[in-house]
Amino acid sequence: MRGTERWLLALAAGAALSGCVQVSAPERPIEINLNITIRQEVVVRLQRDAQELIQNNPGVF
């Protein structure tokens, strides 16, 4: 056999022996719920801002 024929034979054998890979979407959508963490950060930041505003301007309220 020549080098090219060997290469083609090896390629054909590799293709015949390789497995099949299937990729499919899940039946139900993936849900990632991050609302709790984000909401807590916003509330804490607003509380700090309001507290600083009251301390810096006591006569406003």
C-alpha positions in Angstrom: 0.0 0.0 0.0 1.1 3.5 -0.7 1.1 6.3 1.9 -2.0 7.9 0.5 -3.9 4.6 0.5 -2.9 3.9 4.1 -4.0 7.3 5.1 -7.4 6.9 3.4 -7.9 3.4 5.0 -7.1 4.8 8.5 -9.5 7.7 7.9 -12.3 5.3 6.8 -11.6 3.0 9.8 -11.7 5.9 12.2 -15.0 7.2 10.8 -16.5 3.7 11.0 -15.4 3.2 14.7 -16.3 6.7 15.9 -19.5 7.2 18.0 -22.4 9.4 17.3 -22.9 12.5 19.4 -26.3 14.0 19.7 -27.1 17.4 21.1 -30.7 18.3 21.9 -32.5 21.0 23.8 -34.1 20.1 27.2 -37.9 19.6 27.3 -38.4 22.3 29.9 -36.6 25.7 29.8 -33.8 26.2 32.3 -34.8 28.7 34.9 -32.2 30.7 36.9 -33.8 32.8 39.7 -31.6 35.6 40.9 -34.3 38.0 42.0 -33.7 37.6 45.7 -30.0 38.5 45.6 -30.5 41.5 43.3 -33.4 42.8 45.3 -31.5 42.7 48.6 -28.6 44.6 47.1 -30.9 47.3 45.8 -32.7 47.7 49.2 -29.5 47.9 51.1 -28.0 50.5 48.8 -31.2 52.6 49.0 -31.2 52.3 52.8 -27.6 53.5 53.0 -28.3 56.4 50.6 -31.4 57.5 52.5 -29.5 57.3 55.8 -26.6 59.4 54.5 -29.1 61.9 53.1 -30.9 62.3 56.4 -27.6 62.6 58.3 -26.2 65.3 55.9 -29.5 67.3 55.8 -31.2 67.0 59.2 -33.4 70.0 58.6 -35.0 68.7 55.5 -37.1 66.1 57.2 
